[in-house]
């Protein structure tokens, strides 16, 4: 179940967002706890420093030592086990005075305090006293007594840190409780946002399912603009596949229909009655059948446009075709000119482009008077292409044009000879939703133009 959930896009996004949220909450809680503990320590340090000022106010010099009254204004100094302890250390680190609250600590003189401090030096730290279960917050301050500043003392105030730790623990508990509730709310909102954000993908999946079940022929729905290129390309591929399937079916039907007449002629032959005539008719009908099959095969292999293909550079392909035709029609000395920029691209199958240019240029070489002009350029429309091939031959009227592009017309049955090749070009242009036509060229010949 977990593996299936992780293989879904929503599952992966939810998992990664949850992990990022948890890491963020852990870091945030650590930062907040540290900031809170720092603020408490600063407040406690100021509080203990005030107690030291109180001890300084009541301290009296007594030779090289100090004397403080047995009872101090802060009652906790006077009560054993009150949690607040005061002490004074001399320059050699000996405890020369301690408050009554420390009398219950027989090992107080052995507390692990560092060396005495210099005048004005202050240190706030957490220490552990012998045989005490909890640590103490300590504040120490160095004091020089007298005008000569030769007598050094260190005043020390310690307070039980258990209340401070309890405050930090309570803050941490409250913080984690609210962060936990907030994280649950954020995860719930995140799941709702992901479900809403991925809804268009689910609608695409439902549209595909409906199309597979026969509900519609294309992907139908109001999709976001980020998915429009995807759905448009899918619809184009679906349409091209359907068109190619219909085209194959129509080609087979046309082939069967075209072969019916020659087969009927062959079935009606009587070799015994007219051997020589039968042989001529047989050869003629076989040639006709071969021409029909060649034409239908050429139509069948004409591919459909695929808008998701990358652009094909037109100029190198056209130059390659012209070079080959120069060799084929070497005796004719055709002056062919190509006007095509290096940036011109054809968005489709390279074989379709070669089939169109090959047939048009071959006809110009074959039936022209020796001059040929091929102009190819991209149009202002998206992925548009315009091809113009002009020659100085006898030209084509509109009536002749309608005949030479008809199905099944043999090339040698027309005066100009165009037939199968132009029919294939027409089929390719129709597959790309383009237009094709003929008009008179500037030299009086034919100019065939294609707009895709």
Secondary structure, DSSP 4 states (H G I P E B T S, - for coil): -HHHHHTSHHHHHHHHHHHHHHHHHHHHHHHHHHHHHHHHHHHHHHHHHHHHHHHHHH-EEETTEEE--SS-SSGGGTSTTSSEEEEEE-TTS-EEEE-GGGTT-TTGGG----SPPPTT-EEEEEE--TT-SS-EEEEEEEEEESSS--EEEEEEEEEESHHHHHHHHHHHHHHHHHHHHHHHHHHHHHHHHHHHHTHHHHHHHHHHHHHHTTS-SS--S---HHHHHHHHHHHHHHHHHHHHHHHHHHHHHHHHHHHHHHHHHHHT--TTT-HHHHHHHHHHHHHHHHHHHHHHHHHHHPPPP-TTSPPEEHHHHHHHHHHHHHHHTGGG--EEEEEE-TT-EE-S-HHHHHHHHHHHHHHHHHHSSSEEEEEEEE-SSTT-EEEEEEESSS---HHHHHHHTSTT--GGGSSS---HHHHHHHHHHHHTT-EEEEEE-TTSSEEEEEE-
